[in-house]
């Protein structure tokens, strides 16, 4: 099934598909992307991915359930990456871009294979932090990437218990501090696969700027 949002922007900058794999606050993500200038389609059909300018992988919940639900889309997402198509993971969707997560191990579920676009793992806060980490934190941009243009020093909204630890430090685009410095934004080496640990759709004007940056990135590809 594939359904198009009923209120596309009057002048869309790019077409974006939001992957409906059963997890994630799709409504707020769609609304945010539309405000950012995207013509948004919510879809559970991987055959539609190639026709879009960009792909968004939202997500709220556990890593294992996320990967089990997203597994039917793995090949289509890998093909999109091979084409250099922009892929944007949000919160759990960002964690799923990595190779694995401690979350499955903590739950006694063994190893769970992530998408592996950004080699690395996700680990649980373990230095006395209150879990989940919930609230507004400052973004510190570590390197240039179109997604973070104009947001250095701004605040974004986080809700999570695990955080990404990429194998390559260059994968870290922006960080934030919660008793430990951790990646708030990551991207692969080519730059077309990116993710935010925070929820841009819940982060006010800063989040809208992030989404707008993504939509413009899609339009430029």
WODALIN-V541619 format. One record per residue. RES is the residue in one small letter. PHI is phi in whole degrees, -180 to 180 (none if undefined). PSI is psi in whole degrees, 0 to 359 (NA if undefined). NEAR is the number of other C-alpha atoms within 12 Angstrom. Layout:
[[RES	PHI	PSI	NEAR] [RES	PHI	PSI	NEAR]]
This chain:
[[x	none	138	14] [x	-135	127	19] [x	-127	138	18] [x	-95	137	23] [x	-57	139	25] [x	-76	349	15] [x	-127	68	21] [x	-68	155	25] [x	-65	153	22] [x	-63	322	14] [x	-128	91	14] [x	-77	140	23] [x	-86	327	30] [x	-159	157	34] [x	-95	132	40] [x	-131	135	46] [x	-102	134	44] [x	-103	121	47] [x	-79	120	48] [x	-96	92	35] [x	-110	20	32] [x	95	359	26] [x	-135	145	29] [x	114	152	32] [x	-87	85	28] [x	-67	323	29] [x	-61	312	24] [x	-71	326	26] [x	-65	316	40] [x	-63	315	41] [x	-61	317	29] [x	-64	318	37] [x	-66	322	46] [x	-65	318	36] [x	-62	330	31] [x	-82	358	38] [x	103	15	32] [x	-95	149	41] [x	-94	108	34] [x	-104	135	40] [x	-123	126	37] [x	-91	127	39] [x	-147	148	28] [x	-114	18	28] [x	-108	106	23] [x	-64	343	29] [x	-71	346	21] [x	-85	348	27] [x	-61	319	37] [x	-65	336	26] [x	-85	351	19] [x	-92	159	32] [x	-79	336	35] [x	-158	163	43] [x	-128	134	50] [x	-117	130	49] [x	-115	91	48] [x	-79	179	43] [x	173	136	43] [x	-140	127	33] [x	135	202	30] [x	-89	148	31] [x	-61	315	45] [x	-62	312	33] [x	-62	320	27] [x	-60	313	39] [x	-71	324	37] [x	-63	317	22] [x	-71	327	25] [x	-88	350	33] [x	-56	323	25] [x	-63	345	21] [x	-102	359	28] [x	-57	310	28] [x	-64	319	17] [x	-67	323	26] [x	-69	321	39] [x	-64	320	27] [x	-65	322	20] [x	-63	317	30] [x	-63	319	30] [x	-61	328	17] [x	-79	350	21] [x	80	17	26] [x	-70	138	34] [x	-65	132	44] [x	-128	129	50] [x	-126	114	51] [x	-99	137	45] [x	-117	126	46] [x	56	248	46] [x	-57	324	44] [x	-59	324	50] [x	-68	316	52] [x	-61	327	55] [x	-69	343	53] [x	-70	340	50] [x	-83	185	40] [x	-84	321	27] [x	-159	181	36] [x	-151	142	40] [x	-67	343	33] [x	-59	317	34] [x	-64	322	27] [x	-66	317	20] [x	-62	328	19] [x	-86	3	16] [x	73	25	11] [x	-104	4	16] [x	74	192	15] [x	-73	139	20] [x	-127	128	30] [x	-86	122	32] [x	-80	189	38] [x	-75	332	39] [x	76	17	28] [x	-70	329	42] [x	-122	98	39] [x	-57	134	31] [x	153	186	33] [x	-133	170	34] [x	-115	132	41] [x	-123	157	28] [x	-86	143	29] [x	-57	129	25] [x	-141	16	17] [x	-114	39	12] [x	87	4	12] [x	-71	146	18] [x	-68	133	17] [x	-122	133	19] [x	-77	155	18] [x	-69	119	27] [x	-139	119	19] [x	143	190	21] [x	-94	132	26] [x	-137	154	30] [x	-78	140	26] [x	-95	134	37] [x	-120	109	27] [x	-74	127	27] [x	-99	334	26] [x	-157	163	24] [x	-69	137	21] [x	-163	140	31] [x	-55	331	32] [x	-64	330	40] [x	-106	13	40] [x	-60	124	29] [x	82	13	23] [x	-120	4	35] [x	-61	128	27] [x	84	356	20] [x	-85	170	28] [x	-112	144	32] [x	-133	162	38] [x	-100	123	29] [x	-114	144	36] [x	-146	102	30] [x	-169	158	38] [x	-113	346	32] [x	-123	155	40] [x	-140	157	46] [x	-80	141	49] [x	-128	89	35] [x	-67	151	33] [x	-67	325	23] [x	-105	122	20] [x	-59	332	23] [x	-68	345	25] [x	-73	345	35] [x	-85	116	38] [x	-94	320	37] [x	-147	152	40] [x	-125	168	36] [x	-144	170	35] [x	-122	128	24] [x	-141	61	30] [x	80	344	15] [x	-148	142	21] [x	-79	130	22] [x	-140	161	37] [x	-69	127	44] [x	-95	333	50] [x	-138	133	52] [x	-128	161	53] [x	-154	153	44] [x	-77	176	34] [x	-62	321	22] [x	-73	338	20] [x	92	352	32] [x	-85	339	37] [x	-105	126	46] [x	-145	161	50] [x	-158	154	47] [x	-119	133	49] [x	-71	331	50] [x	-84	172	47] [x	-99	102	44] [x	-62	328	45] [x	-69	349	36] [x	-115	11	31] [x	-110	30	30] [x	57	219	23] [x	-67	328	22] [x	-64	315	32] [x	-64	321	38] [x	-63	322	35] [x	-64	318	31] [x	-60	312	42] [x	-65	320	46] [x	-63	319	33] [x	-60	318	32] [x	-64	314	46] [x	-62	318	38] [x	-67	324	28] [x	-61	316	35] [x	-61	319	37] [x	-67	333	24] [x	-85	348	18] [x	-78	NA	21]]
